[in-house]
Amino acid sequence: MPFATARADELTDAQLRASVASLTTLVRSSRPKVVAILGLTAYRQAFGDRKAGPGKQPASLAGAELWVLPNPSGLNAHETPVSLAAAYRAAAVAAGVIGPPETVVSSTALADLARPGGAEQ
C-alpha cells in the first residue's frame, strides 16, 4: 500500500489484493532476499491464504523469502516487545541484515534486562 493504516480493516480486500501485483513488480526489480508483510490479517486477505500463520511462508514472492510478521501497532494486544523483537530478528537473520545470535537468551531474561533495575550486573 502506498500509505500507512493502523488496522487491516481500514483497507478493502480489493485494495489488499491489488497491492500484491505492485509489490511483486517491486520485488522483481529490487531482488531482496526477504520480503516481510506486517500483519497476519492483511497477509491473509492480500494473498488469499486464510490458513497462513506467522513467520516464514512456504511460498516465495518473485524469488524472495516471504515472511509474515506481527504488526507493531499498539492495537496488537497479542504481542509483547520481546515477541516482536524475536519475530523481527528472525526475518533480519534470514535477510542477512544481522547475524544469528551467538547465545540463546530466554524471553524471561530479556524481559528482566528491559525492566528498570532488572538483571543486576
LUMDREN-933720 format. One record per residue: x, y negated, z of N, C-alpha, C, CB in turn; residue number from 0; chain. Coordinates in nm, 4 decimals. Atoms other than C-alpha are relative to their C-alpha. Glycine has a CB too. Layout:
<rs>
{nX X nY Y nZ Z caX X caY Y caZ Z cX X cY Y cZ Z cbX X cbY Y cbZ Z gupa NUM gugu A}
...
</rs>
This chain:
<rs>
{nX 0.0838 nY 0.1169 nZ 0.0000 caX 0.0000 caY 0.0000 caZ 0.0000 cX 0.0888 cY -0.1238 cZ 0.0000 cbX -0.0956 cbY 0.0006 cbZ 0.1209 gupa 0 gugu A}
{nX -0.0810 nY 0.1218 nZ 0.0033 caX 0.1301 caY -0.3462 caZ -0.0765 cX -0.0245 cY -0.0920 cZ 0.1187 cbX -0.0267 cbY -0.0750 cbZ -0.1269 gupa 1 gugu A}
{nX 0.0283 nY 0.0803 nZ -0.1193 caX 0.0019 caY -0.4710 caZ 0.2591 cX -0.0145 cY 0.0938 cZ 0.1193 cbX -0.1294 cbY -0.0868 cbZ -0.0190 gupa 2 gugu A}
{nX 0.0067 nY -0.0802 nZ -0.1222 caX 0.0009 caY -0.3520 caZ 0.6194 cX -0.1415 cY -0.0024 cZ 0.0571 cbX 0.1010 cbY -0.0516 cbZ 0.1048 gupa 3 gugu A}
{nX 0.1264 nY -0.0078 nZ -0.0731 caX -0.3033 caY -0.2383 caZ 0.8151 cX 0.0287 cY 0.0612 cZ 0.1363 cbX -0.1073 cbY 0.0839 cbZ -0.0786 gupa 4 gugu A}
{nX -0.0176 nY -0.0574 nZ -0.1335 caX -0.3436 caY -0.1442 caZ 1.1789 cX -0.0523 cY 0.1430 cZ 0.0063 cbX -0.0708 cbY -0.0861 cbZ 0.1046 gupa 5 gugu A}
{nX 0.0653 nY -0.1311 nZ -0.0060 caX -0.5586 caY 0.1602 caZ 1.1060 cX -0.0266 cY 0.0526 cZ -0.1399 cbX -0.1316 cbY -0.0081 cbZ 0.0793 gupa 6 gugu A}
{nX 0.0265 nY -0.0618 nZ 0.1299 caX -0.6057 caY 0.4061 caZ 0.8218 cX -0.1436 cY -0.0243 cZ -0.0451 cbX 0.0278 cbY 0.1501 cbZ 0.0061 gupa 7 gugu A}
{nX 0.1397 nY 0.0182 nZ 0.0402 caX -0.9810 caY 0.3497 caZ 0.8304 cX -0.0282 cY -0.1393 cZ -0.0563 cbX -0.0908 cbY 0.0257 cbZ 0.1181 gupa 8 gugu A}
{nX 0.0148 nY 0.1302 nZ 0.0643 caX -0.9219 caY -0.0053 caZ 0.7050 cX 0.0189 cY 0.0106 cZ -0.1510 cbX 0.1000 cbY -0.0998 cbZ 0.0586 gupa 9 gugu A}
{nX -0.0216 nY -0.0249 nZ 0.1420 caX -0.8470 caY 0.1480 caZ 0.3643 cX -0.0996 cY 0.1043 cZ -0.0490 cbX 0.1452 cbY 0.0464 cbZ -0.0265 gupa 10 gugu A}
{nX 0.0911 nY -0.0991 nZ 0.0570 caX -1.0768 caY 0.3401 caZ 0.1339 cX 0.0810 cY 0.1199 cZ -0.0494 cbX -0.0842 cbY -0.0616 cbZ -0.1161 gupa 11 gugu A}
{nX -0.0664 nY -0.1168 nZ 0.0573 caX -0.9973 caY 0.6892 caZ 0.0098 cX 0.0582 cY -0.0341 cZ -0.1367 cbX -0.0983 cbY 0.1183 cbZ -0.0116 gupa 12 gugu A}
{nX -0.0472 nY 0.0377 nZ 0.1341 caX -0.9654 caY 0.5404 caZ -0.3398 cX 0.1288 cY -0.0823 cZ 0.0080 cbX -0.1090 cbY -0.0797 cbZ -0.0748 gupa 13 gugu A}
{nX -0.1221 nY 0.0793 nZ -0.0152 caX -0.7070 caY 0.2856 caZ -0.2216 cX 0.1178 cY 0.0888 cZ 0.0389 cbX -0.0202 cbY -0.1103 cbZ 0.1052 gupa 14 gugu A}
{nX -0.1081 nY -0.0881 nZ -0.0442 caX -0.5046 caY 0.5527 caZ -0.0470 cX 0.0441 cY 0.0933 cZ -0.1129 cbX -0.0446 cbY 0.0822 cbZ 0.1222 gupa 15 gugu A}
{nX -0.0357 nY -0.0892 nZ 0.1105 caX -0.5183 caY 0.7936 caZ -0.3415 cX 0.0751 cY -0.0764 cZ -0.1095 cbX -0.1265 cbY 0.0663 cbZ -0.0586 gupa 16 gugu A}
{nX -0.0665 nY 0.0811 nZ 0.1030 caX -0.4202 caY 0.5145 caZ -0.5841 cX 0.1432 cY -0.0352 cZ 0.0404 cbX -0.0799 cbY -0.1285 cbZ -0.0262 gupa 17 gugu A}
{nX -0.1341 nY 0.0361 nZ -0.0459 caX -0.1191 caY 0.4300 caZ -0.3703 cX 0.1015 cY 0.1102 cZ -0.0264 cbX -0.0027 cbY -0.0322 cbZ 0.1478 gupa 18 gugu A}
{nX -0.0922 nY -0.1116 nZ 0.0237 caX 0.0296 caY 0.7759 caZ -0.4317 cX 0.0678 cY -0.0142 cZ -0.1359 cbX -0.0746 cbY 0.1347 cbZ 0.0082 gupa 19 gugu A}
{nX -0.0587 nY 0.0154 nZ 0.1334 caX 0.0830 caY 0.7023 caZ -0.8020 cX 0.1108 cY -0.1044 cZ 0.0003 cbX -0.1077 cbY -0.0386 cbZ -0.1016 gupa 20 gugu A}
{nX -0.1040 nY 0.1039 nZ -0.0023 caX 0.2728 caY 0.3792 caZ -0.7371 cX 0.1177 cY 0.0426 cZ 0.0877 cbX -0.0582 cbY -0.1336 cbZ 0.0508 gupa 21 gugu A}
{nX -0.1089 nY -0.0500 nZ -0.0844 caX 0.4720 caY 0.5420 caZ -0.4566 cX 0.0842 cY 0.1015 cZ -0.0771 cbX -0.0560 cbY 0.0638 cbZ 0.1295 gupa 22 gugu A}
{nX -0.0728 nY -0.0999 nZ 0.0782 caX 0.5647 caY 0.8317 caZ -0.6861 cX 0.0898 cY -0.0666 cZ -0.1030 cbX -0.0975 cbY 0.0954 cbZ -0.0694 gupa 23 gugu A}
{nX -0.0805 nY 0.0749 nZ 0.0968 caX 0.6857 caY 0.5867 caZ -0.9517 cX 0.1219 cY -0.0625 cZ 0.0679 cbX -0.0851 cbY -0.1095 cbZ -0.0677 gupa 24 gugu A}
{nX -0.1100 nY 0.0612 nZ -0.0748 caX 0.8957 caY 0.4037 caZ -0.6930 cX 0.1034 cY 0.1042 cZ 0.0411 cbX -0.0536 cbY -0.0723 cbZ 0.1241 gupa 25 gugu A}
{nX -0.0916 nY -0.1062 nZ -0.0435 caX 1.0452 caY 0.7297 caZ -0.5615 cX 0.0791 cY 0.0539 cZ -0.1191 cbX -0.0781 cbY 0.1149 cbZ 0.0690 gupa 26 gugu A}
{nX -0.0721 nY -0.0466 nZ 0.1199 caX 1.1313 caY 0.8452 caZ -0.9140 cX 0.1117 cY -0.0955 cZ -0.0390 cbX -0.0967 cbY 0.0164 cbZ -0.1175 gupa 27 gugu A}
{nX -0.1013 nY 0.0970 nZ 0.0421 caX 1.3185 caY 0.5234 caZ -0.9823 cX 0.1101 cY -0.0208 cZ 0.1047 cbX -0.0663 cbY -0.1327 cbZ -0.0306 gupa 28 gugu A}
{nX -0.1002 nY 0.0263 nZ -0.1037 caX 1.4947 caY 0.4848 caZ -0.6465 cX 0.0682 cY 0.1262 cZ 0.0523 cbX -0.0643 cbY -0.0726 cbZ 0.1148 gupa 29 gugu A}
{nX -0.0553 nY -0.1318 nZ -0.0341 caX 1.5566 caY 0.8577 caZ -0.5797 cX 0.0512 cY 0.0133 cZ 0.1443 cbX 0.1120 cbY 0.0314 cbZ -0.0938 gupa 30 gugu A}
{nX -0.0427 nY -0.0212 nZ -0.1387 caX 1.5669 caY 0.8588 caZ -0.1976 cX 0.0013 cY 0.1488 cZ 0.0324 cbX -0.0927 cbY -0.0754 cbZ 0.0982 gupa 31 gugu A}
{nX -0.0026 nY -0.1397 nZ -0.0435 caX 1.6410 caY 1.1818 caZ -0.0185 cX -0.1284 cY 0.0347 cZ 0.0741 cbX 0.1224 cbY 0.0269 cbZ 0.0896 gupa 32 gugu A}
{nX 0.1183 nY -0.0214 nZ -0.0834 caX 1.3406 caY 1.1427 caZ 0.2149 cX -0.0987 cY -0.1144 cZ -0.0202 cbX 0.0392 cbY 0.0122 cbZ 0.1495 gupa 33 gugu A}
{nX 0.1084 nY 0.0982 nZ -0.0016 caX 1.0058 caY 0.9650 caZ 0.1925 cX -0.0841 cY 0.0305 cZ 0.1232 cbX -0.0869 cbY 0.0047 cbZ -0.1331 gupa 34 gugu A}
{nX 0.0795 nY -0.0177 nZ -0.1213 caX 0.8178 caY 0.9120 caZ 0.5187 cX -0.1297 cY -0.0784 cZ -0.0127 cbX 0.0790 cbY -0.0450 cbZ 0.1256 gupa 35 gugu A}
{nX 0.1319 nY 0.0623 nZ -0.0031 caX 0.4477 caY 0.8388 caZ 0.5358 cX -0.0368 cY -0.0158 cZ 0.1468 cbX -0.1082 cbY 0.0853 cbZ -0.0788 gupa 36 gugu A}
{nX 0.0366 nY 0.0242 nZ -0.1391 caX 0.3353 caY 0.6787 caZ 0.8618 cX -0.1499 cY 0.0189 cZ 0.0175 cbX 0.0425 cbY -0.1418 cbZ 0.0444 gupa 37 gugu A}
{nX 0.1400 nY -0.0252 nZ -0.0313 caX 0.0103 caY 0.8183 caZ 0.9932 cX -0.0524 cY 0.1255 cZ -0.0669 cbX -0.0840 cbY -0.1178 cbZ -0.0407 gupa 38 gugu A}
{nX 0.0510 nY -0.1271 nZ 0.0500 caX -0.1303 caY 1.1669 caZ 0.9579 cX -0.1319 cY -0.0172 cZ -0.0745 cbX -0.0177 cbY 0.0979 cbZ 0.1147 gupa 39 gugu A}
{nX 0.1298 nY 0.0205 nZ 0.0652 caX -0.4811 caY 1.0467 caZ 0.8708 cX 0.0193 cY -0.0618 cZ -0.1380 cbX -0.0912 cbY -0.0901 cbZ 0.0867 gupa 40 gugu A}
{nX -0.0260 nY 0.0644 nZ 0.1294 caX -0.3516 caY 0.8190 caZ 0.5943 cX 0.0593 cY 0.1002 cZ -0.0984 cbX 0.0953 cbY -0.1205 cbZ 0.0172 gupa 41 gugu A}
{nX -0.0607 nY -0.1004 nZ 0.0881 caX -0.1382 caY 1.1026 caZ 0.4527 cX -0.1053 cY 0.0984 cZ -0.0492 cbX 0.1131 cbY 0.0754 cbZ 0.0729 gupa 42 gugu A}
{nX 0.1028 nY -0.0973 nZ 0.0387 caX -0.4256 caY 1.3491 caZ 0.4557 cX -0.0945 cY -0.0573 cZ -0.1047 cbX -0.0795 cbY 0.0448 cbZ 0.1227 gupa 43 gugu A}
{nX 0.0908 nY 0.0637 nZ 0.0957 caX -0.6513 caY 1.1034 caZ 0.2740 cX 0.0704 cY -0.0255 cZ -0.1332 cbX -0.0545 cbY -0.1320 cbZ 0.0572 gupa 44 gugu A}
{nX -0.0704 nY 0.0379 nZ 0.1226 caX -0.3922 caY 0.9837 caZ 0.0220 cX 0.0368 cY 0.1210 cZ -0.0849 cbX 0.1254 cbY -0.0784 cbZ 0.0341 gupa 45 gugu A}
{nX -0.0493 nY -0.1162 nZ 0.0730 caX -0.2577 caY 1.3256 caZ -0.0716 cX -0.1032 cY 0.1117 cZ -0.0105 cbX 0.1242 cbY 0.0527 cbZ 0.0661 gupa 46 gugu A}
{nX 0.1060 nY -0.1001 nZ 0.0094 caX -0.5846 caY 1.5173 caZ -0.0337 cX 0.0332 cY 0.1299 cZ 0.0700 cbX -0.0302 cbY 0.0280 cbZ -0.1428 gupa 47 gugu A}
{nX -0.0422 nY -0.1195 nZ -0.0741 caX -0.4298 caY 1.7592 caZ 0.2156 cX -0.0561 cY -0.0082 cZ 0.1408 cbX 0.1559 cbY 0.0135 cbZ 0.0031 gupa 48 gugu A}
{nX 0.0700 nY 0.0118 nZ -0.1282 caX -0.6774 caY 1.7842 caZ 0.5020 cX 0.0623 cY 0.0846 cZ 0.1111 cbX -0.1442 cbY 0.0396 cbZ -0.0175 gupa 49 gugu A}
{nX -0.0587 nY -0.0883 nZ -0.1014 caX -0.4715 caY 2.0535 caZ 0.6786 cX 0.1446 cY -0.0342 cZ 0.0324 cbX -0.0080 cbY 0.1431 cbZ -0.0461 gupa 50 gugu A}
{nX -0.1402 nY 0.0380 nZ -0.0234 caX -0.1362 caY 1.8737 caZ 0.6773 cX 0.0232 cY -0.0287 cZ 0.1470 cbX 0.0385 cbY -0.1230 cbZ -0.0846 gupa 51 gugu A}
{nX -0.0414 nY 0.0298 nZ -0.1365 caX 0.0486 caY 1.8466 caZ 1.0047 cX 0.1151 cY -0.0982 cZ -0.0015 cbX 0.0396 cbY 0.1282 cbZ 0.0746 gupa 52 gugu A}
{nX -0.1118 nY 0.0943 nZ -0.0055 caX 0.3184 caY 1.6098 caZ 1.1244 cX 0.1326 cY 0.0677 cZ -0.0332 cbX 0.0078 cbY -0.0644 cbZ 0.1381 gupa 53 gugu A}
{nX -0.1336 nY -0.0507 nZ 0.0290 caX 0.6815 caY 1.6462 caZ 1.0252 cX 0.0229 cY 0.0196 cZ -0.1486 cbX 0.0230 cbY 0.1300 cbZ 0.0725 gupa 54 gugu A}
{nX -0.0354 nY -0.0267 nZ 0.1398 caX 0.8410 caY 1.7725 caZ 0.7049 cX -0.1120 cY 0.0809 cZ -0.0647 cbX 0.1365 cbY 0.0761 cbZ -0.0104 gupa 55 gugu A}
{nX 0.1061 nY -0.0669 nZ 0.0735 caX 0.5852 caY 1.8787 caZ 0.4465 cX 0.0591 cY 0.1037 cZ -0.0946 cbX -0.0848 cbY -0.1020 cbZ -0.0778 gupa 56 gugu A}
{nX -0.0519 nY -0.1006 nZ 0.0934 caX 0.6204 caY 2.1877 caZ 0.2273 cX 0.0178 cY -0.0560 cZ -0.1422 cbX -0.0939 cbY 0.1206 cbZ -0.0035 gupa 57 gugu A}
{nX -0.0097 nY 0.0609 nZ 0.1329 caX 0.5664 caY 1.9739 caZ -0.0838 cX 0.1025 cY -0.1126 cZ 0.0025 cbX -0.1381 cbY -0.0532 cbZ -0.0469 gupa 58 gugu A}
{nX -0.0891 nY 0.1148 nZ 0.0121 caX 0.8105 caY 1.7154 caZ -0.2113 cX -0.0719 cY -0.1085 cZ -0.0801 cbX 0.1354 cbY 0.0402 cbZ -0.0682 gupa 59 gugu A}
{nX 0.0559 nY 0.1092 nZ 0.0791 caX 0.7420 caY 1.3819 caZ -0.3779 cX 0.1073 cY -0.0476 cZ -0.0963 cbX -0.0504 cbY -0.1171 cbZ 0.0909 gupa 60 gugu A}
{nX -0.0960 nY 0.0404 nZ 0.1035 caX 0.9292 caY 1.3256 caZ -0.7041 cX 0.1432 cY 0.0376 cZ 0.0387 cbX -0.0093 cbY -0.1513 cbZ -0.0250 gupa 61 gugu A}
{nX -0.1324 nY -0.0499 nZ -0.0365 caX 1.2214 caY 1.5305 caZ -0.5702 cX 0.0473 cY -0.0368 cZ 0.1395 cbX 0.0981 cbY -0.0493 cbZ -0.0968 gupa 62 gugu A}
{nX -0.0383 nY 0.0398 nZ -0.1359 caX 1.2336 caY 1.3707 caZ -0.2251 cX -0.0740 cY 0.0847 cZ 0.1028 cbX -0.0292 cbY -0.1500 cbZ 0.0234 gupa 63 gugu A}
{nX 0.0697 nY -0.0647 nZ -0.1112 caX 1.1571 caY 1.5485 caZ 0.1001 cX -0.1121 cY -0.0926 cZ 0.0450 cbX 0.0980 cbY 0.0324 cbZ 0.1187 gupa 64 gugu A}
{nX 0.1160 nY 0.0783 nZ -0.0409 caX 0.8161 caY 1.4358 caZ 0.2176 cX -0.0265 cY 0.0268 cZ 0.1475 cbX -0.1251 cbY 0.0343 cbZ -0.0866 gupa 65 gugu A}
{nX 0.0210 nY -0.0098 nZ -0.1441 caX 0.7675 caY 1.3660 caZ 0.5880 cX -0.1226 cY -0.0821 cZ 0.0395 cbX 0.1256 cbY -0.0481 cbZ 0.0774 gupa 66 gugu A}
{nX 0.1100 nY 0.0750 nZ -0.0602 caX 0.4607 caY 1.2595 caZ 0.7845 cX 0.0402 cY -0.0288 cZ 0.1438 cbX -0.1371 cbY 0.0793 cbZ -0.0076 gupa 67 gugu A}
{nX -0.0429 nY 0.0426 nZ -0.1329 caX 0.5497 caY 1.0593 caZ 1.0928 cX -0.1138 cY -0.0711 cZ 0.0709 cbX 0.1235 cbY -0.0917 cbZ -0.0088 gupa 68 gugu A}
{nX 0.1059 nY 0.0692 nZ -0.0738 caX 0.3325 caY 0.9188 caZ 1.3694 cX 0.0007 cY -0.1497 cZ -0.0284 cbX 0.0154 cbY 0.0243 cbZ 0.1499 gupa 69 gugu A}
{nX 0.0120 nY 0.1441 nZ 0.0162 caX 0.2045 caY 0.5692 caZ 1.3181 cX 0.0432 cY -0.0653 cZ 0.1314 cbX -0.1467 cbY -0.0415 cbZ -0.0395 gupa 70 gugu A}
{nX -0.0474 nY 0.0617 nZ -0.1240 caX 0.3847 caY 0.3434 caZ 1.5684 cX -0.0977 cY -0.1018 cZ 0.0587 cbX 0.1320 cbY -0.0667 cbZ -0.0246 gupa 71 gugu A}
{nX 0.0997 nY 0.0952 nZ -0.0493 caX 0.0708 caY 0.1334 caZ 1.6169 cX -0.0325 cY 0.0259 cZ 0.1465 cbX -0.1278 cbY 0.0076 cbZ -0.0844 gupa 72 gugu A}
{nX 0.0423 nY -0.0128 nZ -0.1394 caX -0.0259 caY 0.0668 caZ 1.9753 cX -0.1347 cY 0.0679 cZ 0.0140 cbX -0.0053 cbY -0.1353 cbZ 0.0651 gupa 73 gugu A}
{nX 0.1293 nY -0.0689 nZ -0.0019 caX -0.3627 caY 0.2152 caZ 1.8811 cX 0.0165 cY 0.1510 cZ 0.0041 cbX -0.0825 cbY -0.0392 cbZ -0.1215 gupa 74 gugu A}
{nX -0.0272 nY -0.1433 nZ 0.0026 caX -0.1988 caY 0.5579 caZ 1.8582 cX 0.0290 cY 0.0482 cZ 0.1423 cbX 0.1192 cbY 0.0325 cbZ -0.0951 gupa 75 gugu A}
{nX -0.0131 nY -0.0388 nZ -0.1406 caX -0.2610 caY 0.6884 caZ 2.2103 cX 0.0643 cY 0.1365 cZ 0.0175 cbX -0.1351 cbY -0.0005 cbZ 0.0662 gupa 76 gugu A}
{nX -0.0532 nY -0.1356 nZ -0.0110 caX -0.1240 caY 1.0353 caZ 2.1304 cX 0.1517 cY 0.0043 cZ 0.0073 cbX -0.0463 cbY 0.0823 cbZ -0.1162 gupa 77 gugu A}
{nX -0.1460 nY 0.0016 nZ 0.0058 caX 0.2370 caY 0.9272 caZ 2.1035 cX 0.0590 cY -0.0846 cZ 0.1123 cbX 0.0471 cbY -0.0527 cbZ -0.1354 gupa 78 gugu A}
{nX -0.0758 nY 0.0736 nZ -0.1001 caX 0.4919 caY 0.8052 caZ 2.3546 cX 0.1255 cY -0.0553 cZ -0.0686 cbX 0.0369 cbY 0.0916 cbZ 0.1233 gupa 79 gugu A}
{nX -0.1262 nY 0.0453 nZ 0.0602 caX 0.8121 caY 0.6127 caZ 2.2875 cX 0.0976 cY 0.1154 cZ -0.0241 cbX 0.0659 cbY -0.1047 cbZ 0.0896 gupa 80 gugu A}
{nX -0.0917 nY -0.1141 nZ 0.0148 caX 1.0029 caY 0.9383 caZ 2.3380 cX -0.0415 cY 0.0867 cZ -0.1185 cbX 0.0032 cbY 0.0847 cbZ 0.1295 gupa 81 gugu A}
{nX 0.0437 nY -0.0853 nZ 0.1115 caX 0.7883 caY 1.1379 caZ 2.0931 cX 0.0163 cY -0.0734 cZ -0.1335 cbX -0.1478 cbY 0.0436 cbZ 0.0195 gupa 82 gugu A}
{nX -0.0222 nY 0.0776 nZ 0.1220 caX 0.8033 caY 0.8551 caZ 1.8365 cX 0.1476 cY 0.0045 cZ -0.0388 cbX -0.0465 cbY -0.1465 cbZ 0.0190 gupa 83 gugu A}
{nX -0.1441 nY -0.0016 nZ 0.0274 caX 1.1820 caY 0.8405 caZ 1.8685 cX 0.0441 cY 0.1350 cZ -0.0551 cbX 0.0791 cbY -0.0328 cbZ 0.1272 gupa 84 gugu A}
{nX -0.0372 nY -0.1343 nZ 0.0467 caX 1.2112 caY 1.2183 caZ 1.8235 cX -0.0458 cY 0.0224 cZ -0.1438 cbX -0.0605 cbY 0.1078 cbZ 0.0920 gupa 85 gugu A}
{nX 0.0531 nY -0.0187 nZ 0.1354 caX 0.9911 caY 1.2186 caZ 1.5123 cX 0.0788 cY -0.0823 cZ -0.1014 cbX -0.1487 cbY -0.0386 cbZ -0.0052 gupa 86 gugu A}
{nX -0.0733 nY 0.0863 nZ 0.0914 caX 1.1697 caY 0.9237 caZ 1.3531 cX 0.1451 cY 0.0456 cZ -0.0138 cbX -0.0056 cbY -0.1451 cbZ 0.0479 gupa 87 gugu A}
{nX -0.1376 nY -0.0501 nZ 0.0052 caX 1.5093 caY 1.0696 caZ 1.4420 cX 0.0098 cY 0.1189 cZ -0.0943 cbX 0.0488 cbY 0.0395 cbZ 0.1405 gupa 88 gugu A}
{nX -0.0035 nY -0.1192 nZ 0.0854 caX 1.4270 caY 1.3992 caZ 1.2690 cX 0.0008 cY -0.0398 cZ -0.1477 cbX -0.1208 cbY 0.0919 cbZ 0.0299 gupa 89 gugu A}
{nX 0.0028 nY 0.0455 nZ 0.1394 caX 1.3423 caY 1.2191 caZ 0.9454 cX 0.1291 cY -0.0728 cZ -0.0366 cbX -0.1208 cbY -0.0921 cbZ -0.0240 gupa 90 gugu A}
{nX -0.1249 nY 0.0716 nZ 0.0260 caX 1.6506 caY 0.9966 caZ 0.9746 cX 0.1161 cY 0.0962 cZ -0.0185 cbX 0.0306 cbY -0.0969 cbZ 0.1137 gupa 91 gugu A}
{nX -0.1037 nY -0.1024 nZ 0.0160 caX 1.8732 caY 1.3023 caZ 1.0187 cX -0.0154 cY 0.0668 cZ -0.1365 cbX -0.0080 cbY 0.1060 cbZ 0.1143 gupa 92 gugu A}
{nX 0.0246 nY -0.0635 nZ 0.1301 caX 1.7092 caY 1.4673 caZ 0.7150 cX 0.0435 cY -0.0911 cZ -0.1145 cbX -0.1488 cbY 0.0359 cbZ -0.0150 gupa 93 gugu A}
{nX -0.0366 nY 0.0970 nZ 0.1035 caX 1.7725 caY 1.1486 caZ 0.5142 cX 0.1497 cY -0.0275 cZ -0.0023 cbX -0.0754 cbY -0.1300 cbZ 0.0213 gupa 94 gugu A}
{nX -0.1429 nY 0.0264 nZ -0.0074 caX 2.1368 caY 1.1399 caZ 0.6221 cX 0.0329 cY -0.1392 cZ 0.0513 cbX 0.0615 cbY 0.0190 cbZ -0.1343 gupa 95 gugu A}
{nX -0.0208 nY 0.1346 nZ -0.0531 caX 2.0909 caY 0.7982 caZ 0.7819 cX 0.0796 cY 0.0059 cZ 0.1297 cbX -0.1348 cbY -0.0708 cbZ 0.0233 gupa 96 gugu A}
{nX -0.0738 nY -0.0237 nZ -0.1240 caX 2.2167 caY 0.9294 caZ 1.1154 cX 0.0347 cY 0.1476 cZ 0.0061 cbX -0.0827 cbY -0.0439 cbZ 0.1259 gupa 97 gugu A}
{nX -0.0386 nY -0.1387 nZ -0.0147 caX 2.3890 caY 1.2481 caZ 1.2161 cX -0.0856 cY 0.0697 cZ 0.1041 cbX 0.1464 cbY 0.0104 cbZ 0.0369 gupa 98 gugu A}
{nX 0.0753 nY -0.0744 nZ -0.1011 caX 2.2344 caY 1.5240 caZ 1.4219 cX 0.0577 cY -0.0282 cZ 0.1383 cbX 0.0026 cbY 0.1522 cbZ -0.0301 gupa 99 gugu A}
{nX -0.0515 nY 0.0248 nZ -0.1351 caX 2.2593 caY 1.4807 caZ 1.7966 cX 0.1013 cY 0.1074 cZ 0.0372 cbX -0.1153 cbY -0.0036 cbZ 0.1036 gupa 100 gugu A}
{nX -0.1020 nY -0.0958 nZ -0.0424 caX 2.5679 caY 1.6400 caZ 1.9444 cX -0.0440 cY 0.0765 cZ 0.1231 cbX 0.1316 cbY -0.0712 cbZ 0.0277 gupa 101 gugu A}
{nX 0.0498 nY -0.0625 nZ -0.1213 caX 2.3901 caY 1.7161 caZ 2.2677 cX -0.1509 cY -0.0143 cZ 0.0016 cbX 0.0639 cbY -0.0630 cbZ 0.1270 gupa 102 gugu A}
{nX 0.1451 nY 0.0064 nZ -0.0103 caX 2.0273 caY 1.8034 caZ 2.3123 cX -0.0345 cY -0.0579 cZ 0.1360 cbX -0.0654 cbY 0.1405 cbZ -0.0201 gupa 103 gugu A}
{nX 0.0415 nY 0.0650 nZ -0.1238 caX 1.8695 caY 1.5757 caZ 2.5719 cX -0.1495 cY 0.0221 cZ 0.0142 cbX 0.0360 cbY -0.1534 cbZ 0.0008 gupa 104 gugu A}
{nX 0.1425 nY -0.0248 nZ -0.0200 caX 1.5345 caY 1.6663 caZ 2.7230 cX -0.0780 cY -0.1301 cZ -0.0005 cbX -0.0238 cbY 0.0749 cbZ 0.1308 gupa 105 gugu A}
{nX 0.0845 nY 0.1193 nZ 0.0000 caX 1.2427 caY 1.4260 caZ 2.6888 cX -0.0108 cY -0.0578 cZ 0.1408 cbX -0.1400 cbY 0.0328 cbZ -0.0552 gupa 106 gugu A}
{nX 0.0048 nY 0.0487 nZ -0.1383 caX 1.2348 caY 1.4041 caZ 3.0701 cX 0.1239 cY -0.0844 cZ 0.0299 cbX -0.0102 cbY 0.1187 cbZ 0.1000 gupa 107 gugu A}
{nX -0.1230 nY 0.0754 nZ -0.0223 caX 1.5972 caY 1.2900 caZ 3.0772 cX -0.0049 cY -0.1332 cZ -0.0734 cbX 0.1222 cbY 0.0812 cbZ -0.0453 gupa 108 gugu A}
{nX 0.0129 nY 0.1250 nZ 0.0745 caX 1.5261 caY 1.0311 caZ 2.8066 cX -0.0946 cY -0.0963 cZ 0.0710 cbX -0.0497 cbY 0.0275 cbZ -0.1423 gupa 109 gugu A}
{nX 0.0957 nY 0.0843 nZ -0.0713 caX 1.2263 caY 0.9022 caZ 3.0000 cX 0.0646 cY -0.0586 cZ 0.1247 cbX -0.1263 cbY 0.0803 cbZ 0.0375 gupa 110 gugu A}
{nX -0.0702 nY 0.0498 nZ -0.1189 caX 1.4430 caY 0.8746 caZ 3.3131 cX 0.0949 cY -0.1138 cZ -0.0369 cbX 0.0781 cbY 0.1142 cbZ 0.0684 gupa 111 gugu A}
{nX -0.0935 nY 0.1029 nZ 0.0422 caX 1.7002 caY 0.6718 caZ 3.1211 cX -0.0724 cY -0.1292 cZ -0.0388 cbX 0.0837 cbY 0.0503 cbZ -0.1168 gupa 112 gugu A}
{nX 0.0758 nY 0.1161 nZ 0.0449 caX 1.4317 caY 0.4395 caZ 2.9842 cX -0.0622 cY -0.0790 cZ 0.1156 cbX -0.1082 cbY 0.0441 cbZ -0.0951 gupa 113 gugu A}
{nX 0.0608 nY 0.0674 nZ -0.1160 caX 1.2933 caY 0.3570 caZ 3.3303 cX 0.1004 cY -0.0896 cZ 0.0679 cbX -0.0549 cbY 0.1022 cbZ 0.1005 gupa 114 gugu A}
{nX -0.0927 nY 0.0852 nZ -0.0763 caX 1.4457 caY 0.0606 caZ 3.5152 cX 0.0464 cY 0.0723 cZ 0.1260 cbX -0.0670 cbY -0.1350 cbZ 0.0373 gupa 115 gugu A}
{nX -0.0561 nY -0.0655 nZ -0.1181 caX 1.6765 caY 0.2022 caZ 3.7789 cX 0.0066 cY 0.1504 cZ -0.0111 cbX -0.0794 cbY -0.0359 cbZ 0.1199 gupa 116 gugu A}
{nX -0.0001 nY -0.1457 nZ 0.0173 caX 1.6390 caY 0.5540 caZ 3.6370 cX 0.1365 cY 0.0518 cZ -0.0349 cbX -0.0982 cbY 0.0410 cbZ -0.1066 gupa 117 gugu A}
{nX -0.1232 nY -0.0719 nZ 0.0340 caX 1.9212 caY 0.8052 caZ 3.5909 cX 0.1232 cY -0.0786 cZ 0.0434 cbX 0.0059 cbY 0.0278 cbZ -0.1510 gupa 118 gugu A}
{nX -0.1160 nY 0.0720 nZ -0.0544 caX 2.1821 caY 0.6511 caZ 3.8175 cX 0.1276 cY 0.0559 cZ -0.0591 cbX 0.0040 cbY 0.0094 cbZ 0.1541 gupa 119 gugu A}
{nX -0.1242 nY -0.0401 nZ 0.0670 caX 2.5327 caY 0.6605 caZ 3.6794 cX 0.1011 cY 0.0502 cZ 0.0930 cbX 0.0571 cbY -0.1112 cbZ -0.0756 gupa 120 gugu A}
</rs>
